[in-house]
Amino acid sequence: MCCNCCSVRQQKIWVFGLGTFLLILGIVLLSAWPSLSRQLIRNILPLAPNSFMYKRWVTTPTPVYSTFYLFNWTNPEDLNNDQVKPNFEQLGPYTFSDYKEKVHLMWQQPEVTYYGRRVWHFVPEKSKGSLDDVIVVPHFPTLTAARYVRKYRRPLRKIMNFALNREGGGTYMSYTAGQWLFDGFYHELIDFVERLHSPLLPLYSDHFGWFYMRNNSETAEGNFTIHTGQGDLSRMGELQRWNGTAHTGYYEGECGKVNGSTGELWAPGRRWHETISIFLSDASRYINLYSMANVTVQGIDAWRYETSELSFDNGQLAPDTKCFCVAKKECPLNGVLDFSPAAYHGPIYMSHPHFYMTDESYRRNTTGLQPNPLEHGMYVVMEPTLGIPLSLKGQVMISVLVQRDEAIDYLKDVAYDHYAPLFVVQLHADLGDDLIRLLKLGLSVPKIGQFIGLGLLLIGLIMLIVGVVVSKKHKWHNEWKTESSAEVKVIEGDGVNGSKY
């Protein structure tokens, strides 16, 4: 605006008009921007093809690592020696980068169904030990066979004992860490069962490994159907179905319900008293985590959720978890879950690592396990406003029950019934620096708008005050010329009038 070209009236219109506009805009931003900005952010959160969240969900947005610890049975020769308890040595960590991509997406808003393709690569620099380390574990195929026929009459148990003696049964198995994890190994007994083609033991390979044939597989974990948040943001990330059904079929009632989140997408607007649930497809069940503490991560206020004694309860502490007990089987004490429905009904169990937060009896007949609250819990650190996980560590231990069985030659002289740890699988991830900065920006948008509003309000107020002061003192640009012109006109007018007389 050229002041030389503007009259005093135009200058006043500009100053008072612009000042009033900035004042009103500042008031609006101060009062309405927080709720308006939150709504704008919430509008970009629901999942949709090519949406803001989609690009950060469809593939792993931050480095994720899967860490494995394997337990080596150091004295298998003393299985029948009542003077020596079984000793287990934890080996590892064996760390793998864990990349996940959602594939074969099927959109039916407000739901999307997908498969997860996971790719693991060994990371030696983050590992302790080699994949060539030899690991000795109890012979769990023999233990599974013995458990399976224990409920039947002695003649059938004798047949099973004959088959175990002939087809590769034993008391222990010895393979390398790589074979136990992803590479797999051939075993005579597993081959024998696979060739039976029995619907009771549906094996489809003569090889075995804890994660055999899962690397780069699209179907190993099944398919997941989640809520996208469209229409109801409070349900975003909520698991609706697993493998097309809302009930796993492994546990009865509510315990078999498909529930919780897959751990990658959470609804915003968390409340402190609400638990969060993570569905573990390998365990065919969900695990609850409870809000424990307020924490700050890189300047971001967050809540820390952790597992508690309720997380692996079987009804001893909370009656509604009684349904995690498997029908017609002895229910484990608190802290250990019967994993047999997902493990061909073998004597397999799941717990925190080293039987942390379990009954002491699980460690009574073994040596080498040392539970540590700082190392063996599970947690999720989450920013509650937007529901963004900043850090997480999930881990479980799988163990097998070694039990004396007088009908099975390999097990009839077992000195100590005991729970033998097999392995710990741990998933750990921290939000990357780029996403941290983006999250900080998103959380700061309401305050940024308010600061801008306050600035505009002050500028507008100052302009109005200056305008009033300048008007009172007649200091507008070129105002003296206007006044002089008016005086000249008055004088000239008086002179003209005087000459007429």
C-alpha positions in Angstrom: 0.0 0.0 0.0 1.4 3.4 -1.0 0.8 5.9 1.8 1.4 8.8 -0.5 -1.5 7.6 -2.7 -4.0 7.1 0.2 -6.2 9.8 1.7 -6.5 10.0 5.5 -9.9 8.3 5.2 -8.4 5.4 3.3 -5.6 5.1 5.9 -8.1 4.8 8.7 -10.1 2.2 6.8 -7.0 0.1 6.3 -5.7 0.4 9.9 -9.0 0.0 11.7 -10.3 -2.6 9.2 -7.2 -4.7 9.3 -6.7 -4.3 13.0 -10.3 -5.4 13.6 -9.9 -8.4 11.3 -6.7 -9.6 13.0 -8.3 -9.1 16.4 -11.3 -11.2 15.5 -9.1 -13.9 13.8 -6.9 -14.1 16.8 -9.8 -14.5 19.1 -11.2 -17.3 16.9 -7.9 -19.1 16.7 -7.4 -18.9 20.5 -10.9 -20.2 21.3 -11.7 -22.6 18.4 -8.3 -23.8 17.0 -7.6 -26.5 19.6 -10.8 -28.4 18.9 -10.7 -27.6 15.2 -7.1 -28.9 14.8 -7.8 -32.0 16.8 -10.7 -32.7 14.5 -8.5 -32.1 11.4 -5.9 -34.6 12.7 -8.6 -37.2 13.6 -9.9 -36.9 10.0 -6.5 -38.1 8.6 -6.1 -41.0 11.1 -8.6 -43.6 9.7 -7.1 -46.2 7.5 -7.9 -46.1 3.7 -6.0 -46.8 0.5 -3.2 -44.2 0.1 -4.2 -42.3 3.3 -1.8 -40.7 5.6 -1.8 -43.7 8.0 -1.8 -46.3 5.3 1.7 -45.5 4.1 3.0 -45.9 7.7 1.0 -49.0 8.3 1.3 -51.2 5.2 5.0 -51.7 5.8 7.1 -51.6 8.9 7.6 -47.9 9.6 10.5 -48.3 12.0 13.3 -50.8 12.6 11.9 -53.9 14.4 14.0 -56.7 15.7 13.1 -60.3 16.8 15.4 -61.7 19.4 15.5 -65.4 20.3 17.0 -67.0 23.4 17.5 -70.8 23.3 17.9 -73.0 26.3 20.6 -75.6 26.3 20.0 -78.7 28.5 23.5 -79.2 29.9 23.0 -82.5 31.7 20.6 -84.8 29.7 22.6 -87.8 30.9 21.3 -87.2 34.4 17.6 -87.3 33.6 17.2 -90.4 35.8 19.6 -89.3 38.5 17.7 -88.1 41.6 20.9 -86.5 42.9 21.1 -84.0 40.1 18.4 -81.6 38.8 18.1 -80.8 35.1 20.1 -77.6 34.4 19.3 -75.2 31.6 21.6 -72.6 30.2 20.2 -69.6 28.3 22.1 -69.0 25.0 21.7 -65.9 22.8 20.5 -63.4 22.0 20.1 -64.5 18.3 18.8 -61.2 16.8 17.1 -60.9 13.4 15.8 -57.9 11.6 12.0 -58.3 11.3 10.4 -56.7 8.2 6.6 -57.0 7.8 4.4 -56.1 4.8 0.7 -56.3 4.5 -0.3 -58.1 1.3 -3.5 -59.2 -0.5 -5.5 -56.3 1.1 -9.3 -56.6 0.8 -11.1 -53.4 1.6 -14.7 -53.4 2.9 -14.9 -50.2 4.8 -14.9 -49.9 7.8 -12.8 -53.1 7.6 -9.7 -54.3 5.8 -8.5 -57.9 5.6 -4.8 -58.7 4.9 -2.0 -61.3 5.2 1.3 -60.4 6.8 4.5 -61.3 5.0 7.4 -61.3 7.4 11.1 -61.5 6.4 13.8 -62.2 9.0 17.6 -61.6 8.5 20.2 -62.6 11.0 22.1 -59.6 12.5 25.4 -60.9 13.9 26.5 -57.6 15.3 23.4 -57.5 17.6 23.7 -61.2 18.5 25.7 -63.1 21.0 26.7 -66.5 19.6 26.4 -68.2 16.3 23.6 -70.0 14.5 26.0 -73.0 14.5 25.7 -73.2 18.4 24.5 -76.7 19.3 21.4 -76.7 21.5 20.2 -79.8 23.4 16.5 -79.9 24.5 14.1 -82.6 25.8 12.7 -84.9 23.2 9.3 -83.1 22.9 7.9 -85.4 20.1 8.2 -88.3 22.6 6.7 -86.2 25.3 3.8 -85.2 23.0 3.2 -88.8 22.1 3.3 -89.9 25.7 0.9 -87.1 26.7 -1.5 -88.0 23.9 -1.9 -91.7 24.9 -1.8 -91.2 28.7 -5.6 -91.0 28.8 -6.1 -94.3 27.0 -5.8 -97.9 28.2 -2.6 -99.7 28.7 -2.7 -101.7 25.4 -2.7 -98.5 23.3 0.0 -97.1 25.4 2.1 -100.2 24.8 1.6 -99.7 21.0 2.8 -96.1 21.3 5.8 -97.2 23.4 6.7 -99.8 20.6 6.4 -97.1 17.9 8.6 -94.7 19.9 11.3 -97.3 20.4 11.2 -98.2 16.7 10.6 -94.9 15.0 13.1 -92.5 16.6 11.8 -91.6 20.1 14.3 -90.5 22.7 15.0 -88.4 25.8 16.7 -85.4 24.1 17.4 -83.8 20.7 20.5 -82.0 19.6 20.6 -79.5 16.7 22.1 -76.2 15.9 20.5 -72.8 16.7 19.9 -72.1 13.0 18.1 -75.5 12.6 16.0 -74.9 15.7 14.9 -71.5 14.5 14.3 -71.2 10.8 16.3 -73.8 8.8 14.6 -76.9 10.3 15.9 -80.4 10.5 14.7 -83.9 9.5 13.6 -86.3 12.2 12.6 -89.9 11.9 9.7 -89.7 14.4 8.3 -86.6 12.8 8.6 -88.3 9.4 6.8 -91.4 10.7 3.9 -89.3 12.0 3.7 -87.2 8.8 3.4 -90.4 6.7 0.5 -91.6 8.8 -1.7 -88.7 7.5 -3.7 -88.8 10.7 -6.2 -86.0 11.2 -5.4 -86.2 14.9 -1.8 -85.2 14.3 -1.9 -83.1 11.0 1.8 -82.8 10.2 2.6 -81.7 6.7 6.4 -82.0 6.7 9.1 -84.4 7.8 11.2 -81.4 8.9 10.8 -79.3 12.0 11.9 -76.0 13.4 10.3 -73.5 15.8 9.8 -71.1 12.8 10.4 -73.5 10.0 9.0 -72.3 6.6 7.8 -69.0 8.1 10.5 -66.7 6.7 9.1 -64.8 3.8 5.8 -66.6 4.2 2.6 -64.7 3.5 0.2 -67.2 5.1 2.0 -68.6 8.2 0.2 -66.2 10.6 -3.1 -66.4 8.8 -5.2 -63.4 7.7 -6.4 -60.6 9.9 -9.5 -58.4 9.6 -9.2 -55.1 11.5 -11.4 -52.0 11.9 -10.1 -49.0 9.9 -11.6 -46.3 12.1 -13.9 -45.1 9.4 -17.1 -43.9 11.1 -15.9 -44.9 14.6 -12.3 -43.8 15.4 -12.5 -45.4 18.8 -12.4 -48.9 17.1 -9.4 -48.2 14.8 -7.0 -51.1 14.8 -9.4 -53.4 16.6 -9.1 -57.0 15.5 -12.5 -58.2 14.1 -11.6 -61.7 12.8 -8.7 -64.0 12.5 -8.7 -66.4 9.5 -12.3 -65.3 8.8 -13.7 -66.1 12.3 -14.3 -64.1 15.5 -13.5 -67.1 17.7 -10.2 -69.1 17.6 -11.8 -72.4 18.7 -8.8 -73.2 20.9 -10.3 -71.9 24.2 -13.9 -71.8 25.4 -16.2 -68.8 25.7 -14.7 -65.3 26.0 -11.2 -66.7 26.2 -11.4 -67.9 22.6 -12.6 -64.6 21.3 -10.5 -62.8 18.8 -9.8 -59.6 20.7 -7.4 -56.7 20.9 -4.9 -55.2 18.5 -2.2 -56.7 16.4 0.1 -54.2 18.1 0.6 -51.9 15.0 -2.5 -49.7 15.0 -4.3 -48.2 18.0 -7.2 -46.0 18.5 -6.5 -42.4 19.7 -8.0 -40.9 22.9 -6.8 -43.5 25.3 -8.1 -43.5 28.9 -5.9 -44.3 31.8 -8.1 -47.0 33.3 -8.5 -48.9 30.1 -6.4 -52.0 29.5 -4.9 -52.7 26.1 -4.9 -56.1 24.5 -2.5 -57.6 22.0 -3.6 -60.7 20.0 -0.8 -63.3 19.5 -1.7 -65.4 16.5 0.9 -68.0 17.4 -0.7 -68.5 20.8 -4.2 -68.1 19.4 -5.1 -65.8 22.2 -4.8 -62.2 23.5 -2.8 -60.8 26.4 -3.8 -57.8 28.5 -1.5 -55.0 29.5 -2.3 -52.5 32.2 -1.4 -48.8 32.6 1.4 -48.5 35.2 3.2 -45.2 34.9 3.4 -41.8 33.3 6.7 -41.5 31.4 8.4 -39.0 29.1 10.1 -40.2 25.9 12.2 -37.6 24.0 10.0 -34.8 25.3 6.7 -36.6 24.6 4.4 -37.4 27.6 3.3 -41.1 27.4 1.8 -43.9 29.4 3.6 -47.2 30.1 1.5 -50.3 29.9 2.9 -53.6 31.3 1.8 -57.2 31.9 0.9 -58.1 35.4 0.0 -61.3 37.3 -3.4 -61.0 35.7 -2.0 -61.3 32.1 -1.4 -65.0 32.3 -4.0 -65.9 34.9 -6.1 -69.1 34.7 -8.9 -68.1 37.0 -6.9 -68.1 40.3 -7.0 -64.3 40.4 -9.8 -63.3 38.1 -12.7 -65.8 37.7 -13.4 -64.6 34.1 -10.0 -66.1 32.9 -10.9 -69.6 34.1 -11.9 -70.4 30.5 -8.1 -70.4 29.5 -8.0 -73.8 31.3 -8.2 -76.5 28.7 -11.1 -78.9 29.1 -10.3 -82.3 30.6 -6.7 -81.3 31.5 -5.2 -80.1 34.7 -5.1 -76.3 34.8 -1.7 -74.8 35.3 -1.1 -72.6 38.3 -1.1 -68.8 37.8 1.4 -67.4 35.4 1.6 -70.3 33.0 -0.8 -71.0 30.1 -1.6 -74.3 28.6 -0.3 -73.9 25.0 -1.4 -77.4 23.9 -4.4 -76.5 21.8 -2.0 -74.7 19.4 0.7 -77.3 19.7 -0.9 -80.6 18.6 -2.0 -81.1 22.2 1.5 -81.7 23.4 2.6 -80.7 27.0 3.7 -77.2 25.8 3.2 -74.1 28.0 3.6 -70.4 27.6 4.8 -67.9 30.3 7.0 -64.9 30.9 10.7 -65.6 30.4 12.3 -67.6 33.2 8.9 -68.2 34.7 8.8 -64.6 35.9 5.5 -63.8 37.8 4.6 -67.5 38.1 4.3 -69.9 41.0 7.6 -70.9 42.5 6.9 -74.6 41.8 7.7 -74.1 38.1 11.4 -73.6 38.9 11.6 -76.0 41.8 12.9 -79.1 40.0 15.4 -77.3 37.6 18.4 -75.0 37.9 19.7 -72.2 35.7 16.6 -70.0 35.6 16.7 -66.5 37.1 13.6 -64.3 36.7 14.3 -60.6 36.6 11.6 -57.9 36.7 13.7 -55.5 34.7 14.3 -57.9 31.8 11.5 -60.4 31.6 8.3 -58.3 31.5 6.4 -57.0 28.6 5.5 -53.4 28.0 4.1 -50.8 25.5 4.9 -47.1 25.9 2.1 -45.2 24.1 1.3 -41.5 23.5 -2.4 -41.6 24.6 -3.8 -38.6 22.6 -3.1 -40.1 19.2 -2.6 -43.7 20.2 0.9 -43.9 18.8 3.3 -46.6 20.4 6.7 -45.1 21.1 8.4 -48.2 22.3 7.3 -51.8 22.8 8.8 -55.1 24.0 6.8 -58.3 23.8 8.3 -61.6 24.9 7.1 -65.0 25.9 8.8 -68.3 26.8 7.7 -71.7 25.6 8.4 -74.7 27.8 7.6 -78.4 27.8 6.6 -80.6 30.7 8.9 -83.6 31.2 6.9 -86.1 33.2 7.5 -89.7 34.4 5.5 -92.2 32.5 5.8 -95.9 33.4 4.3 -97.0 30.1 7.0 -95.3 28.0 10.5 -96.8 28.2 12.2 -93.4 27.6 10.3 -91.8 30.5 9.7 -94.5 33.1 12.7 -93.6 35.2 12.6 -89.8 35.1 13.9 -88.5 38.5 12.2 -85.1 38.5 9.0 -84.0 36.8 9.8 -80.5 35.6 9.0 -77.7 33.2 11.9 -77.5 30.7 12.4 -74.1 29.0 12.7 -74.4 25.2 13.1 -70.8 23.9 12.1 -67.2 24.4 10.9 -65.0 21.5 11.2 -61.3 22.0 9.9 -58.5 19.7 11.4 -55.0 20.3 10.8 -51.7 18.4 11.3 -48.0 19.1 9.7 -45.3 17.0 12.2 -43.7 14.7 13.5 -40.1 14.9 11.6 -39.0 11.8 8.3 -40.3 13.2 9.1 -38.8 16.6 9.5 -35.4 15.0 6.2 -35.9 13.0 4.4 -36.9 16.2 5.7 -33.9 18.1 4.5 -31.7 15.3 1.1 -33.3 15.4 0.8 -32.8 19.1 2.0 -29.2 18.8 -0.5 -28.1 16.2 -3.1 -27.0 18.7 -0.6 -24.9 20.7 1.0 -23.5 17.5 -2.4 -22.3 16.3 -3.1 -20.7 19.7 0.3 -18.9 19.7 -0.4 -17.6 16.2 -3.9 -16.6 17.3 -2.4 -14.7 20.3 0.1 -13.0 18.0 -2.6 -11.9 15.6 -4.8 -10.7 18.5 -1.9 -8.6 19.9 -1.1 -7.2 16.4 -4.7 -6.3 15.8 -5.1 -4.7 19.2 -1.9 -2.7 18.8 -3.1 -1.5 15.3 -6.4 -0.3 16.8 -4.7 1.5 19.7 -2.2 3.1 17.4 -5.1 4.1 15.1 -7.0 5.8 17.9 -3.9 7.6 19.2 -2.9 8.8 15.7 -6.5 10.0 15.1 -6.6 12.0 18.3 -3.2 13.6 17.6 -4.0 14.2 13.9 -0.8 12.4 12.9 -2.1 10.5 9.8 0.2 10.8 6.8 -0.4 14.0 4.8 -3.2 15.0 7.2 -1.5 18.4 7.6 -1.8 19.0 3.9 -5.5 18.2 4.0 -6.0 20.6 6.9 -3.9 23.4 5.2 -6.0 23.0 2.0 -9.1 23.3 4.0 -7.8 26.5 5.7 -6.8 28.0 2.4 -10.2 27.3 1.0 -11.8 29.0 3.9 -9.5 32.1 3.6 -10.2 32.3 -0.1 -13.8 32.0 0.5 -13.8 34.8 3.1 -11.8 37.0 0.7 -14.3 36.5 -2.1 -17.2 37.3 0.2 -15.4 40.5 1.5 -14.9 41.9 -2.0 -18.6 41.9 -2.7 -19.0 44.7 -0.1 
